[in-house]
Every structure is written in C-alpha cells, then in structure tokens.
Amino acid sequence: MNISRLLKIITGGIEAFLGIPFLGGAVILASAWGPLQFMFVFHLITLIICIVQKERFTGSVLGMITSIVGYFPGIGMIMHIVTALVLFFDAARGGTKKKNEHVIDVRKGY
C-alpha cells in the first residue's frame, strides 16, 4: 500500500468521525474549529502526495472544500460524510490507470 492510499484512509476516517451527528460537531465547537484547520492542512498534504504519485486526488480537494464549508454546522456534517465516502472510494480504487494497460504484447508472449 502506498502512502497516498494510506493518507486517504486516515483522512477519510477522521472525516467520518467529524460527520457523526452531534459528536463531530461537539468536538469541532469545543476545539474552536481547530479540527477544520488541521484537516485543511492534512488534505493539502495528501493532495500534494497524490499529485506527486500520480494518484486520484478528488477526495483531497473535496476535503479542503469541506474544511472551509464545515464552519456551518448542518452543511458541514453532510459534507464531512460525503467527503469520507469519496476518500474511501478513492483509496479503494487505487491509482490512475496507465495508458494501454489492457493491451497484450504479442511479441513478449503475454
């Protein structure tokens, strides 16, 4: 497992926790919106690593948007849940397909 997939799973787990009704909101409010700022930076780091490793980065961009929109309680909760799902699906799908990956090379015999 490469580092970008691991970071997507970790950020997805944190986003899922922050999306839990009342509990996630209570943590965010009790910490004076600190988790949103932390997650913005964490998603930015994940985004940079995904770009360097040529992996999908949709979940990281959505996570950064969620960190900004998360200041609004109802919308933030929904966005955290959606972002967690997108991050988990991104991690499960793996990297981007290489060009002509499905072509069989007859000269090599496989």
Sequence and secondary structure as in RCSB ss.txt:
>XXXX:A:sequence
MNISRLLKIITGGIEAFLGIPFLGGAVILASAWGPLQFMFVFHLITLIICIVQKERFTGSVLGMITSIVGYFPGI
GMIMHIVTALVLFFDAARGGTKKKNEHVIDVRKGY
>XXXX:A:secstr
  HHHHHHHHHHHHHHHHTSTTHHHHHHHHTTTHHHHHHHHHHHHHHHHHHHTTB  HHHHHHHHHHHHTTSHHH
HHHHHHHHHHHHHHHHHH B   TTTT   TTTT 
